Amino acid sequence: MSPMNQNKWLIVPLFLAAGTLTAQTKSVIVEEIVARVNNDVITREDLEHARQSLTSEVQDECQNCTPDQVRTQTAAREKNLLRDLIDQSLLVQRAKDDNINVDGDVIKRLDAIRVNAKLPDMETLEKEVTKSGQDFEDFKSQIKNQLLTQDVIRKEVGSRIIISHEDVIKYYEAHKQDFVRPEMVVLREIFVSTEKKPEADIPTLRKKAENLRDRVLKNGDDFGELAKRFSDSPTAQQSGELGAFERSKLDPNISEKVFALNRGQMTDVIETKTGFEILQVRERYQAGEQPLDKVDTEITNHLYEDKMEPGLRAYLKTLREDSYLQVKPGYTDSAAVTNQPIEEVAVTPDKDDKKKSGRKLLLIPKKKSGT
């Protein structure tokens, strides 16, 4: 984003309290604006939606927590709620300044959601979203903003993080005790569902699973990409990743099969009660201290994540310094740039300035390895 240019940004009126504004005998109902981010606004409604989402997120992450523990964790993260909404707005604006286009990715994401929800078409997905009380256009807009944000973070922050092999070795030597582990396998899957399918379709579905396995084995196709496109499991969005398992944590029949494999190898097609499963061993760990070549990717991802958070905050600081930001008194932006001068202007009615009904902003997505 270029330095602040008074001709570039329209300085819109300050904060309009929710209620009635009278101008030339005409009344206009407006929402309470709690922050302005260049030409964008964040309302109290946006903040409430974010607060509700945060509570649900904490409950999902801590399902065995008591209500008091949920409230404590929510309160600890709530202090950055407005900051994250402002950051989200800045990143989306930057993506638009850079003409980043994610329309194709939005379609792919919507289709992945449809597949995971086992819905027959996009029309049905739209009906389900609407039934849940959310406008479908807002739903798509949230996905688009998330993808735009991820793209900017990857381009402006992630691409500048360099983890050298020397860094990996140094970390490994200093933390060898962390890599003493039981025998484990890291698995990913392709799953073809037979649930609620006619008996006559079962042979065809088995053949589909066998063909997918052959595409990896004989054609060299990427297992993860096939999982994304064809797997009926919710893990499809994560390229079929299931995670790491000790021998004792798996069904004995599955355990016997996967622990007989080496890295990169696959099981035969396994028939289950609900479909056909193919498992691939991503990594195999013998019991004891793991050698560097087994954990170098894990260490690289760990070091990358350690650098991502401060790198992202530093980048967002530059965006804030180059932007017009104002937060209404009584609300707190925990990353406020205190030396940012703000010119106050008179409140005037401007129907073009009204926030679009139903607009919602997402929180910045959780950092992930490789973001």
Secondary structure as the mmCIF struct_conf table of DSSP 4:
data_model
#
loop_
_struct_conf.conf_type_id
_struct_conf.id
_struct_conf.beg_label_comp_id
_struct_conf.beg_label_asym_id
_struct_conf.beg_label_seq_id
_struct_conf.end_label_comp_id
_struct_conf.end_label_asym_id
_struct_conf.end_label_seq_id
HELX_LH_PP_P HELX_LH_PP_P1 SER A 2 SER A 2
BEND BEND1 PRO A 3 PRO A 3
HELX_LH_PP_P HELX_LH_PP_P2 MET A 4 MET A 4
TURN_TY1_P TURN_TY1_P1 GLN A 6 LYS A 8
BEND BEND2 TRP A 9 TRP A 9
BEND BEND3 ALA A 18 ALA A 18
STRN STRN1 GLY A 19 ALA A 23
TURN_TY1_P TURN_TY1_P2 GLN A 24 THR A 25
STRN STRN2 LYS A 26 VAL A 30
HELX_LH_PP_P HELX_LH_PP_P3 GLU A 31 GLU A 32
STRN STRN3 ILE A 33 VAL A 37
TURN_TY1_P TURN_TY1_P3 ASN A 38 ASN A 39
STRN STRN4 ASP A 40 THR A 43
HELX_RH_AL_P HELX_RH_AL_P1 ARG A 44 GLU A 61
TURN_TY1_P TURN_TY1_P4 CYS A 62 ASN A 64
HELX_RH_AL_P HELX_RH_AL_P2 PRO A 67 GLU A 78
TURN_TY1_P TURN_TY1_P5 LYS A 79 ASN A 80
HELX_RH_AL_P HELX_RH_AL_P3 LEU A 81 ASP A 97
TURN_TY1_P TURN_TY1_P6 ASP A 98 ASN A 99
HELX_RH_AL_P HELX_RH_AL_P4 ASP A 103 ASN A 116
TURN_TY1_P TURN_TY1_P7 ALA A 117 LYS A 118
BEND BEND4 PRO A 120 ASP A 121
HELX_RH_AL_P HELX_RH_AL_P5 MET A 122 LYS A 131
TURN_TY1_P TURN_TY1_P8 SER A 132 GLY A 133
HELX_RH_AL_P HELX_RH_AL_P6 PHE A 136 GLU A 156
TURN_TY1_P TURN_TY1_P9 VAL A 157 VAL A 157
HELX_RH_3T_P HELX_RH_3T_P1 GLY A 158 ARG A 160
HELX_RH_AL_P HELX_RH_AL_P7 HIS A 165 ALA A 174
HELX_RH_3T_P HELX_RH_3T_P2 LYS A 176 PHE A 179
STRN STRN5 VAL A 180 ARG A 181
BEND BEND5 GLU A 183 GLU A 183
STRN STRN6 MET A 184 SER A 193
TURN_TY1_P TURN_TY1_P10 GLU A 195 LYS A 196
HELX_RH_3T_P HELX_RH_3T_P3 GLU A 199 ASP A 201
HELX_RH_AL_P HELX_RH_AL_P8 ILE A 202 LEU A 217
TURN_TY1_P TURN_TY1_P11 LYS A 218 ASN A 219
HELX_RH_AL_P HELX_RH_AL_P9 PHE A 223 PHE A 230
BEND BEND6 SER A 233 SER A 233
HELX_RH_3T_P HELX_RH_3T_P4 PRO A 234 GLN A 238
TURN_TY1_P TURN_TY1_P12 SER A 239 GLY A 240
STRN STRN7 GLU A 241 GLU A 246
HELX_RH_3T_P HELX_RH_3T_P5 ARG A 247 LYS A 249
BEND BEND7 LEU A 250 LEU A 250
HELX_RH_AL_P HELX_RH_AL_P10 PRO A 252 VAL A 258
TURN_TY1_P TURN_TY1_P13 PHE A 259 ALA A 260
TURN_TY1_P TURN_TY1_P14 ARG A 263 GLY A 264
STRN STRN8 MET A 266 MET A 266
HELX_LH_PP_P HELX_LH_PP_P4 THR A 267 VAL A 269
STRN STRN9 ILE A 270 GLU A 271
BEND BEND8 LYS A 273 THR A 274
STRN STRN10 GLY A 275 TYR A 285
BEND BEND9 ALA A 287 ALA A 287
STRN STRN11 GLY A 288 GLU A 289
HELX_LH_PP_P HELX_LH_PP_P5 GLN A 290 PRO A 291
HELX_RH_AL_P HELX_RH_AL_P11 LEU A 292 GLU A 321
TURN_TY1_P TURN_TY1_P15 ASP A 322 ASP A 322
BEND BEND10 SER A 323 SER A 323
STRN STRN12 LEU A 325 VAL A 327
TURN_TY1_P TURN_TY1_P16 PRO A 329 GLY A 330
TURN_TY1_P TURN_TY1_P17 SER A 334 ALA A 335
TURN_TY1_P TURN_TY1_P18 THR A 338 ASN A 339
HELX_RH_3T_P HELX_RH_3T_P6 LYS A 351 ASP A 353
BEND BEND11 LYS A 354 LYS A 354
HELX_LH_PP_P HELX_LH_PP_P6 LYS A 355 LYS A 356
TURN_TY1_P TURN_TY1_P19 SER A 357 GLY A 358
HELX_LH_PP_P HELX_LH_PP_P7 LEU A 362 LYS A 367
TURN_TY1_P TURN_TY1_P20 SER A 369 GLY A 370
#
